[in-house]
Amino acid sequence: MSATVHPAAPIAEPTPAELVRSVLVAARSLTLSTEGHRVDLVGLHALERPGRLLLTVPADSHVGAEVAWAPGGDLAASLQFTDVAPVSVPDRVRARVLLGGRLSFDRQGASAEALCFETVTAELQHDGRRFQLEVDELAAVEPDPLAATEAELLTHLAGAHGDAVELLVQLVDRRFLLGVTRVDPLRLDRYGVVLRLRRAGGHHDVRLPFSTPLRNPAHAVLQMRALLAQAKACPRRSRR
């Protein structure tokens, strides 16, 4: 379950299409499934554009043979990406992306194991909800500017700046702090930072919005400083 600092005010956050684009950019691994096989690929894919991915299938995989025997060399397949929080927290899976499409040999590839995946459908599972998206929706948005560096930034914030995380808690609505025993940074994107508030009975996520969306990774430093300055100006609050 997630919340915002000021529930009455609209808080900007990534759209489903933006989340999908960002997950695809940041992902280092995926699961490829066909009717006959399932294989995990780590560091063996490249995103050419929102609807087209290049995959390198291990030589001992039977997927290549499946594609070769498929009518016209065009095989129905799906790709699943799992977005896992880089910080150790309960329920670390933040989102899942499932792409359905067609798999064929990459005619321009130098390797016989090079395959091309053309996306037909896209599904996002996030915050307990499912979103169906069209490929055109993905092409119409850009991935988050922090997508490729978020893991490094978030782990640095959690590991080296615990005092800053504690300070950010001052911006959280008092109602959400009752019984909280630990706070961890869960997500960092162009719209703000999300904190996970942990308590004995579970957890609660809150988003602290930036004053304006980030333009680039360098802009994140300025916006985080602004949030911390805002937090310092708040009266000290107790979690209990």
C-alpha positions as CSV (number, residue, x, y, z in Angstrom):
1,M,0.0,0.0,0.0
2,S,1.3,3.5,-0.8
3,A,0.5,7.0,0.3
4,T,1.6,10.5,-0.3
5,V,2.7,13.3,2.1
6,H,-0.3,15.4,1.4
7,P,-3.2,13.1,0.4
8,A,-5.4,16.0,-0.6
9,A,-3.0,17.4,-3.1
10,P,-2.2,15.6,-6.4
11,I,1.3,14.1,-6.3
12,A,3.1,13.5,-9.6
13,E,4.4,10.0,-10.0
14,P,5.5,7.8,-12.9
15,T,2.8,6.6,-15.2
16,P,2.4,2.9,-16.0
17,A,4.1,3.5,-19.4
18,E,7.0,5.3,-17.7
19,L,7.4,2.6,-15.2
20,V,7.6,-0.1,-17.9
21,R,10.2,1.9,-19.9
22,S,12.3,2.4,-16.8
23,V,12.1,-1.2,-15.8
24,L,13.2,-2.3,-19.3
25,V,16.2,0.2,-19.2
26,A,17.4,-0.9,-15.8
27,A,16.9,-4.6,-16.1
28,R,20.0,-6.8,-16.3
29,S,18.0,-10.1,-16.5
30,L,14.8,-11.5,-17.8
31,T,12.9,-14.8,-18.2
32,L,12.1,-15.9,-21.8
33,S,9.2,-18.3,-22.1
34,T,7.9,-20.2,-25.2
35,E,5.4,-23.0,-25.4
36,G,8.1,-25.5,-24.9
37,H,10.8,-23.9,-22.9
38,R,11.7,-21.4,-20.2
39,V,15.1,-19.8,-19.9
40,D,16.6,-17.1,-17.7
41,L,18.9,-14.7,-19.5
42,V,21.4,-12.6,-17.4
43,G,23.2,-9.8,-19.3
44,L,22.1,-11.3,-22.6
45,H,19.7,-8.8,-23.9
46,A,19.7,-5.3,-25.4
47,L,16.8,-2.9,-25.8
48,E,16.9,-1.4,-29.3
49,R,13.6,0.5,-28.9
50,P,10.5,0.2,-26.7
51,G,9.0,-2.6,-28.8
52,R,12.1,-4.4,-30.0
53,L,14.7,-6.4,-28.0
54,L,17.7,-8.4,-29.1
55,L,18.4,-11.6,-27.1
56,T,21.4,-13.9,-27.1
57,V,20.3,-17.4,-26.3
58,P,22.8,-19.9,-24.9
59,A,24.1,-22.4,-27.4
60,D,22.7,-25.3,-25.3
61,S,19.2,-23.8,-25.3
62,H,16.4,-25.4,-27.4
63,V,14.8,-22.1,-28.0
64,G,16.7,-21.5,-31.2
65,A,15.5,-24.9,-32.6
66,E,11.9,-23.9,-31.7
67,V,12.3,-20.6,-33.6
68,A,13.8,-22.5,-36.6
69,W,10.8,-24.9,-36.7
70,A,8.2,-22.3,-36.2
71,P,6.1,-21.4,-39.3
72,G,7.9,-18.7,-41.0
73,G,10.6,-18.6,-38.3
74,D,8.2,-16.6,-36.1
75,L,7.6,-18.0,-32.6
76,A,5.1,-16.7,-30.0
77,A,7.0,-15.9,-26.8
78,S,6.9,-13.8,-23.6
79,L,9.5,-11.9,-21.6
80,Q,9.2,-11.3,-17.9
81,F,11.2,-8.6,-16.1
82,T,11.2,-8.2,-12.3
83,D,12.0,-4.9,-10.7
84,V,13.6,-5.6,-7.3
85,A,14.4,-2.9,-4.8
86,P,18.2,-2.5,-4.5
87,V,17.8,-1.9,-0.8
88,S,17.1,-4.9,1.5
89,V,13.5,-4.4,2.6
90,P,10.5,-6.7,3.0
91,D,8.6,-7.4,-0.2
92,R,11.5,-6.3,-2.4
93,V,9.7,-6.8,-5.7
94,R,8.5,-3.3,-6.7
95,A,7.0,-4.2,-10.1
96,R,6.8,-6.9,-12.8
97,V,6.7,-6.3,-16.5
98,L,5.4,-9.0,-18.9
99,L,5.8,-8.6,-22.7
100,G,4.1,-10.8,-25.2
101,G,5.3,-10.9,-28.7
102,R,7.0,-12.7,-31.5
103,L,10.5,-14.2,-31.5
104,S,12.6,-14.7,-34.7
105,F,16.2,-14.8,-35.7
106,D,18.0,-11.5,-35.9
107,R,18.9,-11.5,-39.6
108,Q,21.6,-8.9,-39.0
109,G,23.1,-10.5,-36.0
110,A,26.6,-11.9,-36.1
111,S,25.7,-14.9,-34.0
112,A,23.4,-17.8,-34.8
113,E,22.0,-17.5,-31.3
114,A,20.9,-13.9,-31.8
115,L,17.2,-13.5,-31.6
116,C,14.9,-10.6,-32.1
117,F,11.8,-10.1,-29.9
118,E,9.0,-7.8,-31.3
119,T,6.6,-6.7,-28.6
120,V,2.9,-7.0,-29.2
121,T,1.4,-6.6,-25.7
122,A,2.7,-5.3,-22.4
123,E,1.5,-5.7,-18.9
124,L,2.6,-4.0,-15.7
125,Q,2.0,-5.4,-12.2
126,H,2.6,-2.6,-9.7
127,D,1.2,-1.7,-6.3
128,G,-1.3,-4.6,-6.4
129,R,-2.7,-3.5,-9.7
130,R,-2.4,-4.7,-13.3
131,F,-2.1,-2.3,-16.3
132,Q,-2.4,-3.3,-19.9
133,L,-0.4,-1.1,-22.3
134,E,-0.1,-0.7,-26.0
135,V,3.4,-0.5,-27.7
136,D,2.5,3.0,-28.9
137,E,2.0,4.1,-25.3
138,L,5.6,2.9,-24.5
139,A,7.0,4.7,-27.5
140,A,5.3,7.9,-26.5
141,V,7.2,8.3,-23.2
142,E,10.8,8.4,-22.1
143,P,12.3,6.2,-19.4
144,D,13.1,7.9,-16.1
145,P,16.4,9.8,-16.2
146,L,17.5,7.9,-13.1
147,A,16.5,4.4,-14.3
148,A,20.1,3.3,-15.1
149,T,21.6,4.8,-12.0
150,E,18.9,4.5,-9.4
151,A,20.2,1.3,-7.8
152,E,23.6,2.9,-7.1
153,L,22.1,6.1,-5.8
154,L,19.5,4.4,-3.6
155,T,22.1,2.0,-2.0
156,H,24.4,4.9,-1.4
157,L,21.6,6.9,0.3
158,A,20.7,3.9,2.5
159,G,24.2,2.9,3.3
160,A,26.1,6.1,3.7
161,H,23.4,8.7,4.5
162,G,21.1,7.1,7.1
163,D,21.0,10.5,8.8
164,A,19.5,12.0,5.7
165,V,16.9,9.3,5.5
166,E,15.9,9.9,9.1
167,L,15.7,13.6,8.4
168,L,13.4,13.0,5.4
169,V,11.0,11.3,7.8
170,Q,10.1,14.8,9.1
171,L,8.2,15.4,5.8
172,V,6.0,12.4,6.3
173,D,2.4,12.9,7.5
174,R,2.3,12.3,11.3
175,R,-0.5,9.8,10.9
176,F,1.8,7.4,9.0
177,L,4.5,7.4,11.7
178,L,2.7,5.6,14.5
179,G,4.4,2.4,15.4
180,V,7.1,2.8,12.7
181,T,10.3,1.0,13.7
182,R,12.5,1.5,10.6
183,V,12.5,3.6,7.5
184,D,14.3,2.7,4.2
185,P,14.5,4.4,0.8
186,L,12.5,2.3,-1.6
187,R,12.5,4.2,-4.9
188,L,14.1,7.2,-6.5
189,D,12.8,8.7,-9.7
190,R,12.3,12.0,-11.5
191,Y,9.3,12.8,-9.4
192,G,10.7,12.2,-5.9
193,V,11.8,9.6,-3.4
194,V,9.7,6.9,-1.9
195,L,10.3,5.7,1.7
196,R,9.2,2.4,3.1
197,L,7.9,2.7,6.7
198,R,8.2,-0.6,8.5
199,R,6.3,-1.5,11.6
200,A,5.5,-4.8,13.4
201,G,2.3,-5.4,11.5
202,G,3.7,-4.7,8.0
203,H,4.8,-1.7,6.1
204,H,3.6,1.5,4.4
205,D,5.1,3.4,1.5
206,V,5.1,7.2,1.2
207,R,6.3,9.4,-1.7
208,L,8.1,12.7,-1.0
209,P,7.8,14.7,-4.2
210,F,10.4,17.0,-5.7
211,S,9.3,20.6,-6.4
212,T,9.8,19.9,-10.1
213,P,10.5,16.7,-12.0
214,L,14.2,15.9,-12.6
215,R,15.6,16.8,-16.0
216,N,18.8,14.7,-15.6
217,P,20.7,12.7,-13.0
218,A,22.7,15.7,-11.9
219,H,19.5,17.5,-11.1
220,A,18.8,14.9,-8.4
221,V,21.4,16.3,-6.1
222,L,19.8,19.7,-6.1
223,Q,16.4,18.3,-5.5
224,M,17.5,16.1,-2.7
225,R,19.2,19.0,-1.0
226,A,15.9,21.0,-1.4
227,L,14.0,18.2,0.3
228,L,16.5,18.0,3.1
229,A,16.3,21.7,3.7
230,Q,12.5,21.5,3.8
231,A,12.8,18.7,6.3
232,K,15.2,20.6,8.5
233,A,12.6,23.4,8.7
234,C,9.9,21.0,10.0
235,P,9.3,20.6,13.8
236,R,10.8,17.3,15.1
237,R,8.4,14.5,15.1
238,S,8.4,11.2,17.0
239,R,7.5,8.0,15.3
240,R,5.7,6.7,18.3
